[in-house]
Amino acid sequence: MASNTEPADDLVYKRVLLKLSGEALMGPSEFGIDMPTCLVFAEEIATALKATGVELCLVIGGGNIFRGLAGAANGMERAQADSMGMLATVMNALAMQSALEQIGVPTRVQSAIPMNTVCEQYIRRRAIRHMEKGRVVIFAAGTGNPYFTTDTGAALRAAEMNCDAMFKGTQVDGVYSADPKKDASAERYDQLGYQEVLARDLRVMDASAVSLMRDTNIPIVVFSLHNKGALQDVLTGKGTSTVIS
């Protein structure tokens, strides 16, 4: 499904980076990649692309396979552990590419760590050109450096791609004052400021990612990707989400 769709009139954001956690790809499993779950996400993305004509890129975490901080906590040298975590994100990116291409969505994976036999090396201008041609670009291997999370990698790529927003697909439909699964009185916010998120330590994503989005004036939109049609709804300003700006 190559997308030469013209942007919809009600499209709020025309170029978006979507950040997914690695854990989202586990589905009902306790570890690894569940391809039926990847296909569900791929269908959501395909539907939104076809309906809106948005230019889309993705960053996927690696926590379903290996988490660098956990490796470091178990005695592994931190830079080495983070390198393993970055390789986990490449596996997730390739799995999501496979899911998207199964349903006809042209997709490219670009890695910050060169591995030319399995995917492209990250080149900013090439990535932008892919999106202009209607391809989904999945950025893998974080920033290519240890000590940075995939949240920070996503914020960096959103800025480099001149995105109108960074979307974070989560388990809940926005940012709450507490975990709504544990606290029934938790309040959901429609709007928040970057500084408010940092000052209240709301843990939407790590502080360096929020700070970069503040400095580049790119809003962060937090929503639940588990609701059918949610991505399309939020792109057109109809869905339930929290906007941090």
Backbone hydrogen bonds, N-H to C=O, Kabsch-Sander energy under -0.5 kcal/mol:
donor,donor_aa,acceptor,acceptor_aa,energy
4,N,2,A,-0.9
8,A,52,T,-2.6
11,L,8,A,-1.6
12,V,235,L,-2.9
13,Y,235,L,-0.8
16,V,55,E,-2.6
17,L,165,A,-1.9
18,L,16,V,-0.5
18,L,57,C,-3.1
19,K,17,L,-0.6
19,K,167,F,-3.3
20,L,18,L,-0.5
20,L,59,V,-2.6
24,A,21,S,-0.7
25,L,22,G,-1.6
26,M,23,E,-1.5
27,G,24,A,-0.6
29,S,26,M,-2.1
32,G,64,N,-2.6
34,D,25,L,-3.0
35,M,33,I,-0.7
37,T,34,D,-0.6
38,C,34,D,-1.9
39,L,35,M,-2.4
40,V,36,P,-1.6
41,F,37,T,-2.0
42,A,38,C,-2.5
43,E,39,L,-2.5
44,E,40,V,-1.9
45,I,41,F,-2.4
46,A,42,A,-3.0
47,T,43,E,-2.6
48,A,44,E,-2.0
49,L,45,I,-2.6
50,K,46,A,-2.5
51,A,47,T,-2.2
52,T,48,A,-2.2
53,G,49,L,-2.3
55,E,14,K,-2.8
56,L,54,V,-0.5
57,C,16,V,-2.0
58,L,137,V,-2.8
59,V,18,L,-2.1
60,I,139,F,-0.6
61,G,20,L,-2.2
65,I,62,G,-2.2
66,F,62,G,-2.5
68,G,66,F,-0.5
71,G,67,R,-2.0
72,A,68,G,-2.5
73,A,69,L,-2.3
74,N,70,A,-1.2
75,G,72,A,-1.7
76,M,71,G,-2.2
81,A,77,E,-2.5
82,D,78,R,-2.7
83,S,79,A,-1.7
84,M,80,Q,-1.8
85,G,81,A,-2.0
86,M,82,D,-2.2
87,L,83,S,-1.7
88,A,84,M,-1.7
89,T,85,G,-1.4
90,V,86,M,-1.1
91,M,87,L,-1.6
92,N,88,A,-2.0
93,A,89,T,-2.2
94,L,90,V,-2.4
95,A,91,M,-2.1
96,M,92,N,-2.4
97,Q,93,A,-2.4
98,S,94,L,-2.2
99,A,95,A,-2.1
100,L,96,M,-2.6
101,E,97,Q,-2.6
102,Q,98,S,-1.6
103,I,99,A,-0.8
103,I,100,L,-0.7
104,G,101,E,-1.3
105,V,100,L,-2.5
108,R,136,V,-2.6
110,Q,138,I,-2.6
111,S,120,E,-2.8
112,A,140,A,-2.0
118,V,115,M,-2.1
119,C,115,M,-1.6
120,E,109,V,-2.0
122,Y,111,S,-2.3
127,A,123,I,-2.4
128,I,124,R,-2.2
129,R,125,R,-2.1
130,H,126,R,-2.4
131,M,127,A,-2.0
132,E,128,I,-2.3
133,K,129,R,-1.5
134,G,131,M,-1.8
135,R,130,H,-2.5
136,V,106,P,-2.5
137,V,56,L,-1.3
138,I,108,R,-3.1
138,I,136,V,-0.5
139,F,58,L,-3.1
139,F,137,V,-0.6
140,A,110,Q,-3.1
140,A,138,I,-0.5
141,A,86,M,-0.6
144,G,141,A,-1.6
148,F,145,N,-0.7
153,G,149,T,-2.0
154,A,150,T,-2.5
155,A,151,D,-2.3
156,L,152,T,-2.5
157,R,153,G,-2.4
158,A,154,A,-2.5
159,A,155,A,-1.9
160,E,156,L,-2.5
161,M,157,R,-2.5
162,N,159,A,-1.2
163,C,158,A,-2.6
164,D,15,R,-3.0
165,A,15,R,-0.9
166,M,219,P,-2.6
167,F,17,L,-3.0
167,F,165,A,-0.5
168,K,221,V,-3.2
169,G,19,K,-2.0
169,G,167,F,-0.6
170,T,168,K,-0.5
170,T,223,F,-2.9
174,G,172,V,-0.5
175,V,189,Y,-0.6
177,S,187,E,-2.0
182,K,179,D,-1.7
183,D,179,D,-2.6
184,A,182,K,-0.5
186,A,183,D,-1.8
189,Y,175,V,-2.6
192,L,243,V,-2.2
197,V,193,G,-2.1
198,L,194,Y,-2.1
199,A,195,Q,-3.1
200,R,196,E,-2.3
201,D,198,L,-0.7
202,L,197,V,-1.9
209,A,206,D,-0.7
210,V,206,D,-1.9
211,S,207,A,-2.6
212,L,208,S,-2.0
213,M,209,A,-2.1
214,R,210,V,-2.2
215,D,211,S,-2.6
216,T,212,L,-1.8
217,N,213,M,-0.5
217,N,214,R,-0.7
218,I,213,M,-2.2
220,I,244,I,-2.4
221,V,166,M,-2.7
221,V,219,P,-0.5
222,V,220,I,-0.6
222,V,242,T,-2.8
223,F,168,K,-2.0
223,F,221,V,-0.5
225,L,170,T,-1.0
225,L,223,F,-0.6
227,N,224,S,-0.8
228,K,226,H,-0.5
230,A,227,N,-2.2
233,D,229,G,-2.3
234,V,230,A,-2.6
235,L,231,L,-2.2
236,T,232,Q,-1.4
237,G,234,V,-1.3
238,K,233,D,-3.2
239,G,233,D,-1.1
241,S,239,G,-0.5
242,T,222,V,-2.2
243,V,190,D,-2.5
244,I,220,I,-3.2
244,I,242,T,-0.6
245,S,192,L,-2.4
245,S,243,V,-0.6
